[in-house]
Amino acid sequence: MTAADSDSSLAGPADVAEPDLWPAHWEADVVLRDGRTAHVRPITPDDADGLVTFYADVSDQSKYFRFFAPMPKLSEKDVRRFTQVDHRDRVAFVLTVADKILAVASYEMLEGHEAEVAFLVQDVHQGRGIGQLLLEHLAQAARERGVQRFTAEVLPDNQRMLQVFYEQGYQVAGGWEEGVMHLEFDIDPTDTAMGVMAAREHRAEAASIESFLSAKSVAVIGASRRSDTIGAVLVRNLVLGDYSGRVYVVNPAADAVAGMPAYARVGDIPGEVDVAIVAVPADAVQDVVLDCAAKGVHGLIVISSGFAETGEDGRKRQRRLVGLARSYGLRLIGPNALGVINTAADVAMNASLSPIMPPRGRAGFFCQSGALGSAILEKVRGRGLGLSTFVSAGNRADVSGNDLLQYWEEDDATEVVLLYLESIGNPRKFSRIARRVSRSKPVIAVRSGRTTQGVPMGHVVRAIEAPGAAVDAMFRQAGIIQVDTLDEMFDVAQLLAHQPLPRGSRVAVIGNSDALGLLAADAAAASGLEVTRSVALGAEAGAEDFEEALDKVIDDPDVDGVVAIYIPPLNAGGAEVANALAAVAEQSDKPIVSSFLGREGVPELLRVPDLAGNTAGRGSVPSYPAVEQAVRALSRVVDYATWMARQPEDDEVLDRVDHDSASRMIAEFLMDAPDGRDLTFAESKQLLGFYGIDLWDRVEVTSAAEAVAAAETFGWDVVLKATAEPLRQRPDLAHVWRNIADAEEMGHAFEAISKVANTVDDAGFVVMKTAPPGVPVRLDGFEDPLFGPAVSFSISGAITELVGDKAYLIPPITMLDASEAVRSIRAAPLLFGHRGSDPVDVDSVEDLLRRVAQLKNDLQQVCAIDLSLVHATADGVAVLDATVRVEPVVDPRSDWFTRRMTAHPGDTIPD
């Protein structure tokens, strides 16, 4: 690939850093292009023998491409040179599977902030995306070491390496010199480079799930001749579900199970095995992993319990299991999982403990609890909803909802995504993927522990410290339809799966019950829907009446959706009315929901045939037992349609932003205070200024005389206030004296506030110019170690804090995000001229919110920023007070710039 010159590559050993001196996040489990896993880590001197073995399996041509000369083997000097690096000026990564090195990538510092990069991948593993992945990780390590630019020299015949560089998304410049391509590119993570990385991540993780859901052969490990055992249930469900692939049974104590030959080990199976379903005691699972890895199995579904859900010993067992599986290139669903289902006719795989094979449908479902999974499948069948695929991941130690989102995004059979989330392992990644998926397919989610932020014992994840409202904001910004219960999830899903999206919030109510019609109208008003047509057909209305009324409202341009209510008179079955509803719905481009005979789901009478084999096709009319349910479901879908109608913005780049100067400033602070500290007012003013945020001047004083002198410099009309805690939080504002015009008033003010403060020395007196009249607002930014950056907006004051009237946003944010956040709080009318007051310059408020969000997004070391008092006026905003705290970064957001399977010390955490 890229050559270092021959003298330098044979030089003596450099200074060597101990393994614990490189950043912990430089090590990572990763998913390759084919969906298998590998491990990336810095090279160490202990890799000497492994490097020699690795190099021996590289072709002569690849060696020539790397060194520009024949180099059949590595000398001892070469090995020392390549394995002994300082992890600063010379950095090298290896990619391993089962502790065997498959690839090496390195960079070496040149002059300035430039480094030369080099790669070597074993020929048999080329084409798996290893080069691009290593370049990502190497570039991130280089950025952290202050490198700004990579160079590389590549032979023109080395098309694979040239492709790696050009497809990475960087702006690569190149030229010829003595028959060698000299390439240069800045490694700043541009939007293009980030998009390329996300696309590769998407393909790799989707491929890993595809290997589970489209498996052509399955081995059940632990199957028994006893019909009541877990293994026997798994075999029975696969066979009775008409699975199209091969089923193998592994049981060392039996010759046959369920009439099928049994094998002692997976390795004894004569054919290939795509997926192994593991149902053996927890202590035996690790041996099974090794057996499966030797066989070349693609993925494991671990049904066995006895892992993290049982306590600390189980947690350790689960960590070992996941680490072992990943190290051998295997993805894992579980442990303690219910299993997976694919209802496609050409697969028909029920690889789960549930005897229920759901009907074919348009929805993909992911959940975590095995017990809950069985109840979900029962509900699905009862409603006639239908699923495309179903995954119950148990403890979710590896495969997570993020992986399924990646798969469902490209799955033509899945049009609606359903998620029951008991924990979120990587909220940042979840938000990024969900925001993209929601643009093409609706995502409906139920999140347990929403109030307490608690997670089940078996889920080895760190708790989210951000308030629940911030997590809700993440879901909302991503376009996720968040509902409170499973029943509501199915209510919304059956509407989205069978009916078109509404164009607006105007609805018509048609029915043969006046009482239920009024209930529907009340529910619509409470849900933010506008009833523009209400048609009362009378108790004796028949099919023709319903059809005529439906046709009229569907053609009405002032109607975006229809609620149809049918309660049959005595001795009437409703079949003819059902046919009328289904016939109109099949041709309608507006959604129709119904309360038909009090039925739940998609009744047989209201189904429209589907050529794709689904039990209920497009145009089928969903029914709800109560009209309120129907209206609530329609309201949720209207909200989603409104989000979809938002056009992705090409936001204006904020002016007056100097990220580099802000970063240098923070680095200097942390050099002097390695544990972090609160910034002084002057330091906060300077830092905010780098992001175009103008903090008003103020002067600290300790006596009335100093206060008078300070006021004279401002030209009077000043404010005197005490800024020490808890004085500054007083709701009666006894610590503030405004509009001081002369020395006499200042004396009175200083004396009055001093009595409130008790001690003048600790009051923190300041003098500043009086702000013009306006609405006081507050903007906060904070960092959650797992969740990432977040900002909030509210009207300042004790009442706001008591009632929790805050809007949260997850950076990066758009102009539209800022606009909606400002208008979403209940006190927003105060900004728009409430009760005759002057409207404020809301554009300036939104601009300030975007600046705080960008600062918080750019500068992770700013762990907290509080603009506690901002006056929003008709002429702009006046930032009167701010506190900023900086701390060293313990857990960098490195997963923003590299693909990795998330983990933290001591626990394996899924991504």
N, C-alpha and C positions, 0 to 999 in steps of 0.2 A: 504494500500500500504506500505509505509515505516513508521516505528514506531519511535517516540521519546520516551524516557523512561517516565514512568508515573509521576515521580516527576517533571521533566522539563515541561511536557505538562500541569501541573496544577500550574505552577509558576505564580507569579504576573506579572502585565503588564510591558513591556519593555518601553524604551524611544520611543516616537511616533514622527514620522516626519510628518509635514504637507504635504498635497497632492502636493503642488507646489514645494516641495523639491526633489521629485524624477524626473529623466530625463523624458522629455515630450515623447520621443520615446518609453518609456516603455509601453505606451498605444498604442493599435493597433487593427484595424479591421482585421479579419483573415477569410480565407475560409477553411472550414472543409472538411473531406474526401468525404462527400456526396454532396459537392458543395454549401452547405448553409453557411451563414456567422455567425460570433460571434464576441464578443469584449473581448480583453484581457487587463487587467489593474492591477495595484497594489491594494492590499486590503486596506481598510480604517476602522476606528472605526465605521463609518456609516453603514458598512456591517453587523453589529451584528445581526440584525433581519433576514436579508437575509441569513446569514450563518446558523442560527437555522433552518429556513425553508428548506434550501438546505439539511442539515444533516438529517432532518426527512424523506426525500425521498430516502435516501441511505439504501441499504439492510443491514441486520445484518451481513451477510458474508463480505461485503465490509468494514464495520466498523471494524470487527475483523481483516481483512487483514491490515487495517491502524494502529490499536492500539495494536494488538496482544492480545486483551482481549475484553470481552463483554463491550460495551460502548454505550448503547441505546440512550443516549442524551447528549448534551453538557451542562456542568454547566456554571454559569456566569464567573467563573475563566477561564474555557476553552475558552469561547467566547472572553474574553479580551485578553487572551494569543494569540489567532490566528488572531485577527483583529488589534491588536495594535503592530505594528512592526516598527523598526527604518529605514527600507529600506537601511540598510548598512550591519550590521552583521546578521540581520534577515529580509529576503525578502519573500513576499508572493504575488502571483498573483491569481486573480479569472478570470474565463471565464464565460461571461454572454450572454444571449439572452433575449431581452425585459426586461433588468435589473434584470433578475433572474439568480442566480448563478447556473451553471451547474457543475463546477469543481473548485478545489483549488489546488495550487501547491506552495511549499515553500522550502526554504533552511535556514539552521542555521549554522553559522560559528563554526568550531571546532578549533583545534590548527593549527598554520601555515596558509597555503593557502588552507585549506580543508574545505568543508562544507557538511552537511548531508541534503539530499533532500527527500521530501515526496510529495505524490499525493493522491488525492481522487476525483473520478469522479462518478457522479450519474449513477446508473446501467443502466437506460434506454438510457443513452447517451454514454455508452461504445461501442467501435467499430467504432467510428466516427473520430478516429485519434487525439482525444483531448489530451491524455497523451503525445504523441510524440511532439505535437505542443507546449504544455506548457513546456516541457523539453527544447525545443529550446529557448524559450523566457527566461526561468529561467537561462539557461546556459549563454546566452548573458548578462543578467543583472549581473550574478556572475563574468564574465570576467571583466566587467567594474568596479567591486568592488574589483578586485585583486584576486579572487578565481581561483585556477588552477585545483582543483580536487573535484569531487563529490563522496560521499559515500552513500550507501543505504542499509537498511536491509529489506529483503523481505521473507515472508513465502514461503516455496516450493510449496504450493498449489496455490499461487497467480500467475498463469501462464501469465495472461494479463500484469501484471506489469513487470515480468521478460522479456516478449517479448518487451515491450516498451524500456527497457534499451539495450537489445541485438540488436534490429533492428535500433538503433539510429545511428549506424556507428562509435561509439566510441570503443576503445579497452577496453572491460570490463573484469576485473579480479574478481574472486569470490572464496569464501570458506565457509565451513559449520562451524557454532559455535552454539552449544546448539539448534540444529534443525532449525536454521535461516540462510538464505543465506546472506552473507555479500559481497556486491559488491563495487568495486572501479573503477573509470575511470577518466582519464584526460579529461577536457572539451575543450582543444584546438581544434579549428575547422579544423580537418583533411580533406584531399581531399575526403576520404570515407564518413565522416559525411556530408560534403557539398553535395556530390552526392546523399546521402539518402534524405536530405532535399529537394533538387531540384526535385527528383522523386516524393516525396509526394506532393509538390507544384503543379507539373504538373498534377497529377491525380485529385487533388481537383479542380483546375481551369478548367480542361477539363470537369469534371463532372458538373460544374456549367453551362457551355455552352451547354452541352448535354441536360440539362433539358429544355433549350429554343428551340433548333433545333429539338428535337424529342418529343415535347410535344404531349400528347395524348388527351389533352383537352385545349381549349382556351376560355377565357371569354373576350368579347369586352365591355368595360365599357365606356358608353357615346354614344352608338349606338342610332341613331334617325330614325324615320320613314321618314324623309326627305332624298331623295336620294343623295342630294348634300353635305351632312355633312360628316365629317371625319369618324365618327363612322360607318355610313352606307357604306362608301367606304371600310372600313376594313372588314366588314361582307361580303360584296359582293365579295371582292378579295379572301377571304378564301373559300367561297362556290363555286365560279366559278373556282377556282384553283383546285377543287376536293380534298380538304383537307380530309385526312383519319380519323381525330379525331373528337371529339365532339366540336361544337361551341355553346357557350352560350352568350346571349345578356343581358346586364344590363342597365336598364333605368327605374328609379322610376316613370316616367310620362307616361309610355306606357304599355299596356298589351301584345303587340306583335310588332316585328320589322322584316320586310322582311319575313313575314310568320312564324317567329319563336317566341316562348313564351319569354317574357321579364321579368326579375327579378328586384326587387327594389334594392337589394344589392347582392354583391357576396356571402355573407353568406346564402342567400336564395336558391342558386343553389343546387339541390339535389345531384349531383355527385361531384367527385373530380375535381379540377381545377389546372392544371399544370402551366399555364402562363396566366397572365392578361394583356391585351392591354388597356392602359389608354388613353382616348381621351376626357377628361373633362377639364374645365377651370383650370388654374394653381393653383388658390387658393383652389380648391377642391381636388387636388391630394393627399394631406396628409391624408385626411379622407379615401380616397380609399385605401391607403397603410395600414392603420389600419384594414380596413375591409378585405383586402386580407390576411394580416398576421393572423387574427383570423380564416380564412377559411383554412389556410395551403397551400396557393399558393406558388409555388417554385420561380417564377421570374416575374418581371414586365417589360413590354415594354412601356415606357412613350412617346407617340406621342405628347402630349401637349407641346405647346411652352409657353413663358412667364417666362423663367428662366434666367440663366446667360447671355444669348444673349441679354437681354433687359437692362442690367445695374446693378447697385449695389443692388437695391431691389431684382432683379431677382437672383443675386448671392446668397444673403442670403436665398432666397426661395429654391434655388437648394441645398445649404448646409444642410438645414433642411430636405429636401426630402431624400437626400442620407443617412444622419445620421439616419433618422427614418427607412428607408428600411434596412440598414445594421444591426441596433440594433435588428430588428425582424427576422434576418436570411435570408433576401431576396436579391438576386442580381437584378440589374437594368440596362436595356439598355435605354439610353437616358439621360435626356429628349430631346425634340425637335428632335426625331428620325424619320426616315422613316419606320423602321421596319426590319423584318428578313424574309428570304425565304429559304426553303429547297426543292430542286427539286427531292429528292429521291421518287421513285414510291410508296413506302409504307408510305410516309409522305405527300408529295405534299402540303406543307404549304406555302401560300403566306400571311404572317402576316405583310403586309406592305401597304403603301398608293399607291404603284405603281400597275397599272393594268397589267403590263407586268410580266408574269411568264416566266423567261428565260428558254431556252432549257437545258436539262440535260447535264452536262459536267464535266470536271475534275478539274476545278478551283474554289477555295474558294475566296470570295471577301469581304474585310472589308473596309469601308469608314466611314466618319464622317458627312459630309454635306448631309442633306436630299435632297436638291434641286439637288445637284450633283449626288446623288444616282439614281434618276430617269433617268438622262441623261446616266449614266453608263449602266443601264439595257437596255436602247434603243440601245446603241452601241453594247452591247453583243449580243443582238438578231440580229442586222444587220450584224454582222460578222459571225454569226453561231458558236460562240465560245463555249457557254454552261458553266453553273456554277453548282457546287455541292451545295453550300450554299452561302448566301449573308447576310451581316449584315451592316446596316447603323445605327451608334450609336449616331448620333446627337451631343449633347454637351459632350458625352463621360464622364459623371460624375462618372460612376462606371465601367461597363464592357468596356474593352479597347482592342486594337489590341493584347496586350500581352495574354489576355485570349483566343482570337481566335487562336493565334499561338499554344497555349497549346492544344486546341481541334483538330486543323487540323493536328497536328503532328501524331496523332493516327487514324485519319479518313481515312479509306481505299478508300472512294469515292473521296477524294481530293488529287490530285497529284501535283498541282501548287497553290501557295498562292499569292494572289494579295492584296496589301495594298495601299490605298490612305490616307496618313497621313497628317493631318493639324497641329498636335502637337504630342509630345511624352511626356507622363506624367512621365515615369520612364525610361530614356535611358539606365541606367545600367542594369536593368532587361531585357529590350527589347534586348539589345546586347547579353546577356547571353542566352536567349531563342532562338533568331534568329540564333545564331551561331550553336546551336544544331539542329534546325529544317532544316536549309539549308543543312545539311549533308544528309538528306533523301528526301527532297522536295525543289525545287527551290522557293525562295521568291523574288517576284518582287515588288518594291516599288516606288511610286511617293511621294515626300515630298514637300508640298507647303511651302512657306516662307523660302526656302532654302538659299536665299541670305540675307534676312532681319532678319531671325530667328523670324519672327512675327507669332502670332497665332490668330485665330478668337476670337472674344469677348466672345463667349459662353464657351470657353475652359478654365477652371479654372486651369491653370498650371503656374508654374514659368518659366520664359524665360531661355533658355540655353545661358550661357555667353561664352561658348567655341566657337571659330571661326567655321564658316561653314565647313571649310576643316577638322576640327577635327571630326565633326559629319559624314562627308562623309567617313572618315577613319574608324569610328565605323561600318558603313554599309559595307564597303569593307572587313574589317576583319571578319565580321559575314557572309560573302558570299552572302549578299543581292545584287540582281541585281537592282541597283538604276537607274531609267530612269527619263527623264525630263518632259514627258507629258503622259497623259492618252492614246493617240493614240499609243505612243511607247510602253507603258505597254502592250496593247493588241497585238501589233506586236510581242513582245517577247513571250507573253503568248500563242498565237496560235501556235507558233513553239514548245515551250516546252510541250504543252499539247498533241501534235500529232506526234512529231518526236523524234528520239533518240538523245542523246547527242553526239556531235562530239568528236573525239579522239584527235584532234589537230586543227591547224589554216589553213591547206592547203585546198583550194577550187577549184572546177572546175566550169566553166561557160559554159552553153550550151544554145544556142538560135538560133532563126531564124531571128534575127535582129543584124547586125554588130554594129550599133550605140549604141543600148542598151547594147550589150556585152561589148563595150568599157567603157560605163558608169559604168557597174557592176565591171569591173576590176579596174577602178579608185577608186570607192567607197571602194572596198576591200583593196586596198593599203592604203588608208587613214584611214581605220579602223583597221589596223594591221593584216589583213589576207593576205595570200600568194596564188596567183593564179597559180596553178601548171598545170592546163589543161584549155584550152580555145577552145571550139568546135563551129565553125560557120556552121550551117546547111543550111543556105540559106533560102530565103523568102518562097520558095515553099515546105519546109520540112513538112512531114506528120507524122502520128503516128508511123509508123515503123522506120522512121529516128530517132525520139526522143527516142523510146524504145531502139534501138540499141546503140545509143550514151550514154544513161543513164546506160545501163548494163555495158558498157566498163569502164566508170569513177567510177561506184560503185565498180567494181572489182579492180580498180587501187589502190595499197597500198600507193601511194603518194597523195591520195585524202581523205580528212576527211569530206567534205560536198559539196553539189551541189547547184548551183543557176541555175534554169531553166527559160528561157524567151520564152514566146510564144505570138507573135502578129499575129493574123490570116490574111491570104490574103483575098481578096474580096470574098464575098459569101461563107465563111467558118465559121462554128460555133465553131469548136474546140472540139467537144464531143469526137472524137476518140483520139486526143492528150491527152485530160484529162484522158481518160481511161488508156492510156499508162503510164502517170505520176503516177496515183494512183496505178496501178498494180505493178510498179517497187518500189514505195515508201513502199507499204505494206510488201514487202520482204526485204527491205534494212535495214542494221544496221547503215547506215550513214544518216544524216539529209538532206532533200531536201526542199528548199524553191523555190518559183516561183513568177514570175510576169506574171500571166496568164490572158490574155484578159484585163489587167488593173483592175482586180477585187480586192476587199478588203475582207479579212477574209478567211473563208474556204468555197469556192463555192460548191454548191451541186454536181457539176461534179467531184470535186476532193475529195469527202468524201469517206471514207471506212467504211462500216457498223461495228457497235460495239454491241457485244452480251450483254454488260452491259446496253444498252438502251441509251447511249449517242448519240447525233445527229451526231457527227463525231468521229470516233474511231482512235486508233493508226494507223499510216500510212497515214492518211489524209494529203493532201498537202496544207499548208497555202499559200495564194496568197497576193501580195502587189501591190498597184497601181503603185508604182515607184520602180525600181530596187534598188535604194539607200536605201529604207526602208527595202527591203528584206536583203540586205547585212548588214545593221546596226543591224537588229535583230539577224542575224546569228553571228555577231561579239560579241554581248552581251552574247549570249549563249556559245560561245567559251570561253569567259572570265570566265563564271561560271564553265564550264567543267574543265578549268585549275585549278580553286580554288578547285573543288571537287577532282582533281587528287592529290592534296597535301595530303600526309599522315599525320595524327595527330602525333605529335612528342612526344617522351618521352625525353623531354629536359634535358640536364645536369643541375644539381643543381649548381648554382653559388657558387664558393668557396669564402672564406674571407668575409662572410656576418655575422655580429653580430647584429641581429635585437634587442635583449634584451638590449644590451648596448646603442644602438641608441635611443631606446624608453626611457630608464632611463635618458639619457642626455637631450632629449627634454623636459621631465617632469620637470627636474630641471630648464631649461630655463624658462618654463612657470610659475613655482612657483615664480620666481623673476620678471617676466614680464607677468602678467595675460592677458594683451591685445595683447601679441605677440611682436616680434621685429625681426630686421635683425640680423643675426649672424655675429660676427667678422670673419675676415679671418681665424684666428687660430681655432675658433669654427667650421667654415665650413670645414676646413681641417680635424678636428677630426671626425666630423659626416660623411663626405664622406668616410673617412678611414674605418668606420664600414661596409661599403658596397663595400670594395675593390677598391675604387676610390682614386688614389694617386694624391693629389693636390700639385703642385710644391711649394717649399719654396720660400718665398720672405721676404724682410726686408723693413719696412716703414722708410722713412728718411725725414728730414726737411731741410737739408742743404747739400751743396756739400761735406763738410768734412764727414758728416755721410754717404753719398753715397759712398765715397771712402772707408771708413772703411767697409761698408757692402760688397762692391765689392771684397775687399781683402779676406773676409771670404769665398767667392765663388770661389776664384782663378782667378778672372777676366773673360773676354769674357762674359760680362753681359749686361743686358737691364735696362735702366732707363725709367720709364714711369709715366705719371700722370693718376691716376685712378678715379679722381672725375668726376661726371657728370657735364656738358655734354661733357667734354674733351674726355672721353674714347670712345665716339661714333663718333669722327671725322673721316670721310672717308679718309682724306689725311694723317692720322697717324702722324700728327705733334706733338702729345703728346708722341711719342715713339722714343727712340734712341737705336739702337741695336749695338751689337758686340763692346762694349766699352772695350778697352784693358788696359788703364792706367789712372792715375790720371788726366793728362792733357785733355784727351778725355772726362773724366767724368765732368770736369769743364765746357768745351764747351757745353756738353749735358745739364747740369743743367741750364746753362744760357739761352740756346735756348728754352728749354721747359718752363722755368719760364716766358719768354716773351709771349709765347702763353697762359700761364695760368693766367697771370696778377698778381695773388697773390699766393705766394709760400705756405703760410700757408694752403690754401684751395685746393691745387692741388692734394694732396694725392699721393705724390711721393713714389714709391717703386723701389727697386733694386732686380733683380732676374737673374738667369742664362739664357743665350741665348739658346732658343730651337733650335734643329736641323731643317734643312729645311723640309718643309712638306706642307700639305694642311690644312688651318685653317677651323675647323668645329665648329658647335654650337649645344648644346643639352639643351632643356628647359623642365621643368616639371611644371604643374600647376593643380589646383583643381577647378573644376566647382561645385557650390553647388548642382546642380541637376544632371549634367552629370557625375561627378566623376573625377578621375585622368586622365590625358592625358600627353603625351610627344611629343616633336617635334625634328626633325633633319634637319640641313641645313648646307650649306657651309657658313662660316662667311663672313660678308661684307655687305656694304650698298646696292649693287645691288640685292643681295638675298632678302633683306627686301623690296626693291622697287617692285620687280616682284613677291614676295610671293612664292619663290621657296622653300617650306618646305614640309617635310613629317611628318604626324601626326600618332601617334599610341595610342591605348587605352590599358593600362595595365590590366591584365598580358599579356605579349607578349612572343612569342616563338622565337627560333633562326631563324626560317624561316621568321617570321614577321619582325625581325630586318634586316635580309638580304634583303628582298624585299623593306623595307623602305629606306635603304641606296642607293639602286639602282634606286629608283623611281624618285628622284629629277632630274631636267634637267641638273644640274651641276655635276651629278655623274661621268661623264667621267674624271673629274679632279682627282678622286681617283684611276683611273685605267691606269695611264700613258698617259694622253692626251698630244698630240703633243711632244712626246718623253720624257716627265718627268718620274721620277721614280714612279711606282705604290706604293701606301701606303699599310700598313698592315690592310686590310679591316676587317679581323677577330677581330682585337683589337677594331676597331671602333664599330662593332656590339656588342662585349662584353660590351663595355662601355655603349652603348645604353640600353642593357638589365639591367645593374646595375642601371642606372638612373630610368628606368621604375619600377624595383622592389622596389627601395627606395620610389618612389612616391606612389606605390601601397600599401606598408606596412605602411607608416608613413603619415597618413592623416594630422597631424599637420604641416607637411612641405607643406605650401600652395603654395610655389613657389621655384623653384631651377633653376638656370641659369648657365650652364657651357658655358660662353660666348666666351671663347677662348680655343680651344683644337687643338693642332697640331697633325695631323695624319701623321705619317712618315712611312718609309719602315720598321722601327724596332718596331713600336707600336704607342701608343698615349701619348701625354704629356698634362696634364690638367693644364693650366696656370692661369686660372682665374675662379672664381666661386662666386656666391652670393646665399644665402639661407635665406628664411624668414619662421619663425614658428609662428603659431597663434593657439589659442585654437579652438577646434572643436565645432562649434555651431550646426551642423547638422550631427551627426555621420552616417557612412555608415552602420547602424545597419541592414538594409534590406539585406545586404550580408549574414548575419548569422541567420536570422529569416524570416519566411514567414509572410508577412504583406501586407495589402492593403494600399498603400502609402497615406500619408496625410501630410499637414504641417499646422501650426497654422493659423486658420481663414478660411481655404479653404479645401474642400474635393478634393483630387487629386487622380485620378485613377492610378492603377499600370500597 
